[in-house]
Amino acid sequence: MEQPLDAYSAAVVRVAETVLPSVASLEVRTARGAGAGSASVLTTDGYLLTSAHVVEGADRATATLSDATETVADVVGRDPLSDLAVLLARGDVPAPVPMGDASGLRVGQLVIALGNPLGLAGSVTAGIVSALGRSLPTRAGRVVDEVIQTDAALNPGNSGGVLADSLGRMVGVSTAVAGVGLGLAVPINDTTREIITTLISHGSVRRAWLGIAGTPTHLPAPLAARLGRPTGVQVAQVVPGSPAAQAGLRRGDLVVAIAGGTITTTTQIQKLMVEGAIGRPVEITVWRNGALVDVIAEPRELDAR
């Protein structure tokens, strides 16, 4: 009779055999010194995907494939706000890692991390999806939402590597070691696929900026009854001189709508701050002193450096 471990092992072995040839170790040198990370083959014409912090301050990296082939890879674009970066290898690369979709993941599902931790090339660890929808603060001061939490062992050097499902599809990009038995990965979804495409074509991602920091909060009972929902976003900080400050937004305002669309989370606000919103007036509806107030703000381009 087949033992339960056999099926588990077979899945991990299958993923390792098919995905590892398309995972590279990266050696990066900058003015601050040397660093290392991982990358995966993104396209047949040589594009590689890694974490933005792995190639921070670098124009190129040395990519070593599983067959020990080395190639120089030029940094095409970095997006610190999603912690994703794209490189272009000067030499031949193997087949790309198939893209999956993290939106279909479930807590408890098997995932496999492939990368090069602590300089140990071609390492594979397995675990489960421990949680979904985590938030990851980036060095650029923004938050990556919908982050995958896993107990698959991650160590320094795994960043930029593949988090795959049992079918060998990349569902995340390993990005952080949060503690023993706690790793995080940027999800592959519609948003990150668009970011990757933009990095390939333009080298950077433009975003709009309002200049507020907020937190989800419960609406006052009369307002909740009026709007038919319990939550909004309370403004905790308004950056002086920002579009929000110039529009008259204040600390303590409850944001309930932007451009007529319902706002219940800070993620919704971030998703509205796309390139097309730069320089375009937008109506923001807030609850202030017991009344709904509309203000007009004109988002500016966010400097993500």
Summary of the structure (lengths in Angstrom):
residues: 305
radius of gyration: 21.5
end to end distance: 57.8
largest distance: 70.9
contacts: 1049
relative contact order: 0.13
helix: 21%
strand: 44%
